[in-house]
Amino acid sequence: MRFDGRADHIEDYLCTVRTGQWFGWSDSSNKVYANLIVHDGGTKPTEKECTDGLAALISEWELENDSYKSLRRTAYPSQEEQWDMQYWDQVNGTTTWKDAIAKVKSDNPKPS
């Protein structure tokens, strides 16, 4: 799993299949499906189940965590417009720029 919580390896999916230390690797430095070992006597998920499961985790993460970012990216004023707002805010003592940014954030909130 990446530092931001996004799944990036079939191991992340395998942790959701069953509880406990049910799987391992025949070569821990090469964690690929071919090296997957089942310790608890249960069935080994297919490689397709692992890759599909990982894809589902990634999609779920992106839906929950990235959609608001892309919406915000398109909603923010351009850098040039923001710089202009900041300049005139400083000259006039207004908060146009802060208000514009706050509106984009409130219209596209982070998921909790």
Disulfide bonds with the S-S distance in Angstrom:
none
